[in-house]
Amino acid sequence: MQNLPFEFSHGGYIKEETVQQRIALRPPTTEAIDVETDFDYLFPDIARDPNSLLPADNNQDIIKKLKELGDAIIDREGPELEDANSKIPPVYTYWGQFIDHDITANTDRTVTDLQTDITKDDFKPLSPDFITDKLKNLRRPTFDLDSVYGDGPTLDPKNPTEAKDFYQEDDPVKLKVGQNAEQNANGDPIPGAKIPPENDLSRDLPRNNRIAAIADSRNDENLIVAQFHTAFLRFHNAVVDWVRKNEPKNAKDNKKLFVRAQTLVRWHYQWLVVNDFLKTVTAKGTVDSILSDGLKFYHPRHGNLFMPLEFSVAAYRFGHSMVRAAYDYNRNFTDQPGALTDATFVLLFAFTGKRDIGGPPGPGPSNTLPFNWIIEWDRFVDKESAAKRQTNSARKIDTHLAFPLSELLNEGNDAQPPIQQLLKHLAKRNLLRGYFLSIPTGQSLAKKLGIKKLTVEELKQGNSPELNQALEPFLEKTPAWYYVLKESEVRAKGDSLGEVGSHIVAETIIGLIKNDRSSYLNEREHGHDHEHEFAHKYDRVWNPSKGVKLPNGGEIRVISDFLKFAGVLPASSC
């Protein structure tokens, strides 16, 4: 296959000539691992049943009505209402985005093999057989952090890796981390207070010509996910130091040291995804039920892992509804008195390599992230603060999306109207893509899962007259993405996914991890008897008690522990 650059666009598409223009500015190492894996349907039988899909024969009318529905679920411009806030801390929004980038790429890209795309006013839904044959995932869906590691460091000069420039020259088992700027590119001082720990200005992505030198450009599309990726770079390096100090037998040579550190990072990441992320965003008991009773729906196809389209195109896009228009970001950028300005969605997208680190409307360009824009993670991870439903919470998982998602800053800028407006409108794109890729309706998914489907009254509950009017054509056959959001809204108060969304998301993620032989779920305790059935109980697998420890001996059991070990969240916080 063609070795495609790691130059993807989250939620939109990016033209190949634009890729090549941007790649000219990037280090040569920012190319993808040469990998193609399969997309397929979690429920292929209903994906091939016309009764389970939106009608394909009157496609132009459906496209028009989907665009109207997309318009109707975007908030009007103005302050966010208090009742839009959930009990989920904001970190889970961007952790979810990071996970998506680690396991999927390509549903949003212009794929010439598909012969058409959602920008056409008369596109026809593709047949499932055509989709699964032509559309390929440019990621390994194995939670192996290839979005961080690429193909690894160069430990043998005779066999250089593509990712060699991601790693430090003087310590090649460690990843490079960028330095924060104390002056802008013109040499002028940057205003604002320093963020604790104040003397630590190694809290940016490594950059080349302001462009992040990382394995997936999507992790520099907004500042919060960029800072989250930076935490992974720091966590890996801290794990290397921990192994050298606590497991000297595993640090005898660089190869052994890197493999051990990488393995620990992956296992901590996977464990946290299951036991913190999933348990926070899915209905209570879903994760424990799957771990104890086994998978019911996700099973490898022909012996291979695949990425379910119902997950990547519909259910997992629930995070879009959690995005806020502005955040209590740090002491400099917040809505509190004395701040420089509020941390608006526009600014969070401006302070990235894609917008030249603070070009307009920022306060002045810098070559690296200004020190005053380092995130204060304690404002993003505290569940007690989030439970107060203030600005330290994500928005509810519901059918009301923040206004800026209709005017995405970094999307569609090379297109002409009206295509530009479409590409900048996240809700329209999500709905059209689900139709384009023949995703079964929410009602058909609920029936397949054995879950009571939403009633017409529930689908209309709490809606504005405008939204109900736009929803009218879809009351019996509702687009899966919208259905998952509405199910959360009416059955979980927006504080978690509902049952349909929970089962698709949790089954997929746990299924991928459980069927990866190198994952933490397949690392059994030493000395047990493989021949006995009880040896395969999930509570005997690797857990954080066997991993790295915080300086006080604490284990890495929630995302705040991870950030503390990485050194980007002071130990006294939370």
C-alpha positions in Angstrom: 0.0 0.0 0.0 1.0 3.6 -0.3 2.8 5.0 2.8 0.5 7.8 3.7 1.7 10.7 5.8 0.2 11.1 9.3 -1.7 14.2 8.1 -5.3 13.6 8.9 -8.2 15.9 9.6 -10.5 15.2 12.5 -14.1 15.0 11.3 -13.6 16.5 7.9 -11.5 15.6 4.9 -8.2 16.8 3.7 -7.2 17.0 0.0 -4.0 15.2 -1.0 -2.4 18.3 -2.5 -2.9 20.0 0.9 -1.2 17.0 2.6 1.8 17.4 0.3 2.0 21.2 0.9 2.0 20.7 4.7 4.4 17.7 4.6 7.0 19.9 3.0 7.1 21.8 6.3 7.3 18.7 8.4 10.1 16.4 9.4 10.4 13.4 7.2 9.6 11.1 10.2 6.0 12.2 10.3 4.9 9.4 8.0 2.5 6.7 8.9 3.5 3.3 9.8 2.8 1.2 6.7 -0.4 -0.3 7.9 -4.0 -1.1 6.8 -6.5 -2.8 8.9 -10.2 -3.5 8.3 -13.3 -1.5 8.9 -16.4 -3.7 9.2 -19.8 -3.6 10.8 -20.4 -4.8 14.3 -23.8 -6.0 13.0 -23.3 -6.8 9.3 -26.7 -8.4 9.0 -28.7 -5.2 9.8 -26.2 -3.1 7.8 -27.3 -5.1 4.8 -31.0 -4.9 5.6 -32.6 -1.9 3.8 -35.3 -1.8 6.6 -32.6 -1.0 9.1 -31.2 1.9 7.1 -32.3 5.4 6.1 -33.9 5.3 2.7 -31.5 5.2 -0.2 -33.9 5.8 -3.1 -34.8 9.5 -2.2 -31.2 10.4 -1.3 -31.3 14.1 -2.3 -34.2 14.6 0.0 -32.6 12.7 2.9 -29.4 14.7 2.4 -31.3 18.0 2.6 -33.2 16.9 5.7 -30.0 15.6 7.4 -28.5 19.1 6.9 -31.5 20.7 8.4 -31.3 18.4 11.4 -27.6 19.2 11.8 -28.4 22.9 11.9 -31.1 22.4 14.5 -28.9 20.7 17.1 -26.3 23.5 17.2 -26.7 26.0 20.0 -27.3 29.6 19.1 -24.4 31.9 19.7 -24.1 33.2 23.2 -23.2 32.2 26.8 -23.5 28.5 27.6 -26.4 27.7 29.9 -25.8 26.1 33.3 -28.1 23.2 32.5 -25.8 22.2 29.6 -23.1 21.0 32.1 -22.6 17.4 33.0 -21.0 15.6 35.9 -18.1 14.5 33.7 -14.8 16.5 34.0 -13.6 18.1 30.7 -10.5 15.9 30.4 -12.6 13.0 29.3 -13.7 14.9 26.2 -10.1 15.2 25.0 -8.9 11.9 26.3 -11.7 10.4 24.2 -10.3 12.3 21.2 -6.8 11.0 21.9 -8.1 7.5 22.0 -9.9 7.9 18.7 -6.7 9.1 17.0 -4.8 6.1 18.4 -7.1 3.5 16.9 -8.8 5.0 13.9 -8.0 7.1 10.8 -9.6 7.4 7.4 -13.4 7.5 7.9 -12.9 11.3 7.5 -10.4 11.4 4.7 -11.0 11.8 1.0 -10.7 8.3 -0.3 -10.5 8.1 -4.1 -11.4 4.4 -4.0 -14.9 5.4 -2.6 -15.4 7.4 -5.8 -17.5 10.1 -4.1 -17.9 11.9 -0.7 -20.3 13.7 1.5 -19.7 17.1 -0.2 -21.9 16.1 -3.1 -25.5 17.1 -2.9 -26.6 13.9 -4.6 -24.3 11.2 -3.2 -25.8 7.8 -2.7 -25.2 5.6 0.3 -22.5 3.1 -0.4 -23.2 -0.6 -0.1 -21.7 -2.3 3.0 -19.8 -4.8 0.8 -18.2 -1.9 -1.2 -17.3 0.0 2.0 -15.7 -3.0 3.8 -13.7 -3.8 0.6 -12.5 -0.3 -0.2 -12.4 1.7 3.1 -9.4 0.8 5.2 -8.3 1.9 8.7 -4.8 3.5 8.7 -4.3 2.6 12.3 -3.8 -0.6 14.2 -6.9 -0.8 16.5 -4.8 -2.2 19.4 -4.3 0.7 21.9 -0.5 0.4 21.3 0.1 4.2 21.1 1.5 4.2 17.6 0.2 7.8 17.6 2.9 8.5 20.2 5.7 6.0 19.3 5.5 5.7 15.6 7.7 2.7 14.7 10.0 3.3 17.6 13.4 4.7 18.3 16.6 4.0 16.3 18.7 1.8 18.6 20.7 0.3 15.7 22.2 3.0 13.4 22.2 0.4 10.6 18.4 0.1 10.9 16.9 3.6 11.3 13.3 3.9 12.0 10.8 6.3 10.4 10.2 7.8 13.9 13.9 8.3 14.8 13.5 12.1 15.1 10.7 11.7 17.7 13.4 10.5 20.1 16.2 12.3 22.0 19.7 12.2 20.5 21.5 11.8 23.8 19.0 9.3 25.3 17.3 7.5 22.4 14.9 5.6 24.5 13.2 8.8 25.6 10.8 10.9 23.5 11.5 14.6 22.7 9.4 17.2 24.5 9.1 20.8 23.4 10.0 23.9 25.4 7.6 26.7 26.1 8.4 30.2 25.0 9.0 33.0 27.4 9.1 35.6 24.6 7.2 35.7 21.4 8.8 35.5 18.0 9.4 39.2 18.0 11.3 39.0 21.3 8.6 40.7 23.3 7.7 39.5 26.7 4.7 37.3 27.1 2.1 38.4 29.7 0.6 36.3 32.4 1.5 34.1 35.4 3.6 31.0 35.2 1.8 27.7 35.7 3.0 25.4 38.6 5.5 23.8 38.6 6.7 27.3 37.6 10.3 26.3 36.6 9.1 23.5 34.3 8.9 24.9 30.8 9.1 21.5 29.1 5.4 21.3 28.4 4.9 21.6 24.7 5.0 19.2 21.8 8.3 19.0 19.9 8.1 21.3 16.9 9.7 21.9 13.5 8.8 25.2 11.9 6.0 25.4 14.5 4.5 22.2 13.2 4.3 19.4 15.8 6.8 16.6 15.1 4.5 13.9 16.3 3.1 10.7 14.8 -0.4 12.1 14.2 -1.1 15.7 13.3 -4.6 15.5 14.7 -3.1 15.6 18.2 -2.1 19.2 17.5 -5.5 20.4 16.2 -6.5 22.0 19.5 -4.5 22.9 22.5 -6.1 20.6 25.0 -5.5 17.4 23.1 -2.0 18.7 22.3 -1.3 19.1 26.0 -2.7 15.6 26.6 -0.3 14.2 24.0 2.5 16.1 25.7 1.6 14.4 29.0 2.1 11.0 27.2 5.6 12.0 26.1 6.4 13.0 29.6 4.8 9.9 31.1 6.9 7.7 28.9 10.1 9.5 29.9 9.2 9.3 33.6 8.6 5.5 33.2 12.1 5.1 31.6 13.6 6.8 34.7 11.5 4.6 37.0 12.6 1.4 35.3 16.2 2.5 35.5 15.9 3.1 39.2 13.5 0.3 40.3 14.2 -2.5 37.7 17.9 -2.3 36.8 17.7 -5.8 35.3 15.3 -4.4 32.7 17.7 -1.5 31.9 20.8 -3.4 31.0 20.6 -2.2 27.4 18.6 0.3 25.5 16.5 -2.2 23.6 15.4 -4.0 26.7 14.8 -0.7 28.6 12.6 0.7 25.8 10.5 -2.4 25.4 9.9 -2.6 29.2 9.1 1.1 29.4 6.8 1.1 26.4 5.0 -2.0 27.7 4.3 -0.4 31.1 3.1 2.8 29.4 0.8 0.8 27.1 -0.6 -1.3 30.0 -1.2 1.7 32.2 -3.0 3.4 29.3 -5.1 0.4 28.5 -6.0 -0.2 32.1 -7.0 3.5 32.6 -9.1 3.4 29.4 -11.1 0.5 30.7 -11.3 1.3 34.4 -11.4 5.1 34.3 -12.4 6.4 30.9 -15.0 3.8 30.0 -16.5 3.6 33.5 -17.0 7.3 33.5 -18.6 7.7 30.1 -20.7 4.5 30.0 -23.8 3.4 32.0 -23.0 2.1 35.4 -22.1 -1.6 35.4 -21.6 -1.9 31.7 -17.8 -2.4 31.9 -17.8 -4.8 34.9 -20.5 -6.9 33.1 -18.4 -7.3 30.0 -15.3 -8.0 31.9 -16.9 -10.7 34.0 -19.4 -12.2 31.6 -17.4 -11.8 28.4 -18.0 -10.2 25.0 -21.3 -10.7 23.3 -21.0 -8.8 20.1 -17.4 -7.9 19.3 -15.4 -10.8 17.9 -12.5 -10.8 15.4 -13.4 -11.5 11.8 -11.4 -14.2 10.0 -9.0 -14.1 13.0 -8.3 -10.4 12.6 -9.2 -7.3 14.7 -11.4 -4.8 12.9 -12.8 -1.4 13.7 -16.6 -1.4 13.8 -18.2 1.4 11.7 -21.1 1.7 14.1 -18.5 2.7 16.7 -16.2 5.0 14.7 -18.8 6.7 12.6 -21.7 7.0 15.1 -21.5 5.9 18.7 -18.0 7.1 19.6 -18.7 10.5 18.2 -20.6 11.2 21.4 -17.6 13.3 22.6 -18.5 16.0 20.1 -21.5 17.0 22.3 -19.2 17.3 25.3 -17.1 20.1 23.8 -17.5 23.5 25.6 -17.4 26.9 23.9 -15.0 28.1 26.5 -13.0 26.6 29.4 -11.6 27.4 32.8 -8.2 26.6 31.2 -5.6 28.1 33.6 -5.1 31.2 35.8 -4.4 33.3 32.7 -7.2 32.2 30.5 -10.5 31.8 32.3 -13.7 33.7 33.0 -12.5 34.6 36.5 -11.6 38.1 37.5 -8.0 39.2 36.7 -7.6 36.9 33.7 -6.0 38.0 30.4 -9.1 36.7 28.5 -11.4 33.7 28.4 -10.2 30.4 27.0 -12.5 30.3 24.0 -12.9 27.5 21.6 -11.4 29.8 18.9 -8.3 30.5 21.0 -7.8 26.8 21.8 -7.7 26.1 18.1 -5.4 29.1 17.4 -2.6 28.0 19.7 -1.7 25.0 17.6 0.8 24.3 14.9 -2.0 24.5 12.4 -2.5 28.1 13.3 1.1 29.1 13.9 1.0 29.0 17.7 -0.9 32.1 18.4 -1.4 33.9 15.1 -4.5 36.0 14.9 -6.6 36.2 17.0 -3.9 35.3 19.5 -1.8 37.9 21.4 1.2 37.4 19.2 3.0 34.6 17.3 5.5 32.3 19.0 7.6 29.4 17.6 6.5 27.2 20.5 3.6 27.3 23.0 3.8 30.4 25.2 4.3 29.6 28.9 1.1 31.4 29.7 -0.9 28.7 27.7 0.3 25.7 29.7 -2.8 23.8 30.9 -3.7 23.5 34.6 -4.9 20.0 34.6 -6.4 20.2 38.1 -9.2 22.3 36.5 -10.0 19.5 34.1 -9.8 16.2 36.1 -11.7 16.9 39.4 -15.0 15.0 39.6 -16.1 16.9 42.6 -15.8 20.2 40.8 -17.5 18.7 37.7 -20.4 17.4 39.9 -21.2 21.1 40.7 -22.0 21.4 37.0 -20.0 24.6 36.5 -17.3 25.4 33.9 -15.1 22.6 35.3 -17.3 20.1 33.7 -17.8 18.8 30.2 -21.1 19.5 28.5 -23.8 16.9 28.7 -23.9 14.1 26.2 -27.0 15.2 24.4 -28.5 16.7 21.2 -27.3 20.2 21.9 -23.8 21.0 20.5 -21.8 24.1 21.3 -22.1 26.9 18.7 -18.3 26.9 17.6 -18.8 23.4 16.2 -20.7 25.0 13.4 -17.7 27.2 12.5 -14.6 25.0 12.9 -11.5 27.2 12.6 -9.1 24.7 11.0 -11.5 22.9 8.7 -12.5 23.4 5.1 -10.3 26.5 4.6 -9.1 25.4 1.2 -12.7 24.7 -0.1 -15.1 27.0 -1.8 -18.7 27.8 -0.6 -21.0 26.1 0.0 -18.6 23.1 0.6 -16.6 25.2 3.0 -19.6 25.8 5.2 -20.4 22.1 5.2 -16.9 21.0 6.2 -16.8 23.6 9.0 -20.1 22.2 10.4 -19.4 19.2 12.5 -23.0 18.1 13.1 -23.9 18.1 9.4 -20.8 16.1 8.6 -21.5 13.5 11.2 -25.1 12.9 10.0 -24.1 12.8 6.3 -21.2 10.5 6.9 -23.5 8.0 8.8 -25.8 8.0 5.8 -23.0 7.8 3.3 -21.5 4.7 5.1 -24.8 2.9 5.6 -24.8 2.9 9.4 -27.9 1.2 10.8 -30.5 3.4 12.5 -30.6 3.8 16.2 -33.8 1.8 16.5 -32.3 -1.1 14.6 -29.2 -1.1 16.8 -31.4 -1.0 19.9 -33.4 -4.0 18.7 -30.2 -5.9 17.8 -28.8 -5.2 21.3 -32.0 -6.2 23.0 -32.6 -2.8 24.4 -36.0 -1.0 24.5 -35.9 1.6 21.8 -36.6 5.2 22.4 -40.2 6.2 21.9 -41.4 9.0 19.7 -42.2 10.9 22.9 -38.6 10.4 24.2 -37.1 11.5 20.8 -39.2 14.7 21.0 -38.6 15.3 24.8 -37.1 18.7 25.7 -36.7 19.7 22.1 -37.3 23.2 20.6 -40.1 23.4 18.0 -37.4 23.9 15.4 -35.6 20.8 16.4 -38.7 18.7 16.4 -39.6 20.0 13.0 -36.2 18.9 11.7 -36.5 15.6 13.5 -39.9 14.7 12.1 -38.7 12.8 9.0 -36.5 10.6 11.3 -38.7 9.7 14.2 -39.1 6.1 13.1 -35.7 5.7 11.5 -33.2 7.9 13.5 -29.6 8.4 12.5 -27.4 6.4 14.9 -25.2 9.3 16.0 -28.2 11.4 16.9 -30.0 8.5 18.5 -27.0 7.8 20.8 -27.0 11.4 21.9 -30.7 11.5 22.6 -30.7 8.2 24.4 -28.1 9.7 26.8 -30.1 12.9 27.2 -33.4 11.3 28.1 -32.2 8.1 29.9 -29.0 9.2 31.6 -29.5 12.9 32.0 -26.5 13.5 29.8 -24.1 12.3 32.5 -23.1 9.1 30.7 -24.0 7.2 27.5 -27.3 5.3 27.5 -27.5 1.6 27.0 -27.1 1.4 23.2 -24.2 3.9 23.2 -22.6 2.2 26.2 -22.7 -1.3 24.8 -21.3 -0.3 21.4 -18.5 1.8 22.9 -17.6 -0.5 25.7 -17.8 -3.8 23.7 -15.6 -2.3 21.0 -12.9 -0.9 23.2 -12.8 -3.9 25.5 -13.1 -6.3 22.6 -10.1 -4.7 20.9 -8.0 -4.8 24.1 -9.1 -8.3 25.0 -8.3 -9.7 21.6 -4.8 -8.1 21.5 -2.4 -10.8 22.8 0.0 -8.2 24.0 -2.5 -6.2 26.0 -2.8 -6.0 29.8 -5.9 -8.2 29.8 -3.7 -11.0 28.5 -0.8 -10.6 30.9 -1.5 -13.2 33.6 0.0 -13.5 37.0 3.2 -15.5 37.0 3.0 -19.0 38.3 -0.7 -19.7 37.8 -2.0 -22.8 36.1 -2.9 -22.2 32.5 -4.8 -25.4 32.3 -7.5 -24.4 34.8 -10.4 -22.3 33.8 -10.2 -20.1 36.8 -6.8 -18.8 35.6 -8.6 -16.8 32.9 -10.7 -14.7 35.2 -10.3 -11.0 34.5 -9.3 -10.1 38.1 -6.0 -12.1 37.7 -4.7 -9.9 34.9 -2.1 -7.2 35.2 -3.2 -4.2 37.2 -1.6 -1.0 38.5 -0.2 -2.6 41.6 2.3 -4.2 39.3 3.2 -1.0 37.5 5.0 2.2 38.2 4.4 4.1 41.5 4.1 7.7 42.4 6.8 9.1 44.7 4.5 8.5 47.7 4.0 4.9 46.7 0.6 5.5 45.2 -0.7 3.5 42.2 -1.8 4.9 38.8 -5.5 4.3 39.1 -7.2 7.4 37.6 -6.2 9.9 35.0 -5.0 12.5 37.6 -2.5 9.9 38.9 -1.2 9.5 35.3 -0.8 13.3 34.9 1.0 13.5 38.3 3.5 10.8 37.4 4.1 12.6 34.1 4.9 15.7 36.1 2.3 17.9 34.5 -0.1 18.0 37.5 1.5 19.0 40.8 1.3 16.1 43.3 -0.7 18.3 45.8 -3.5 18.9 43.3 -6.8 17.0 43.4 
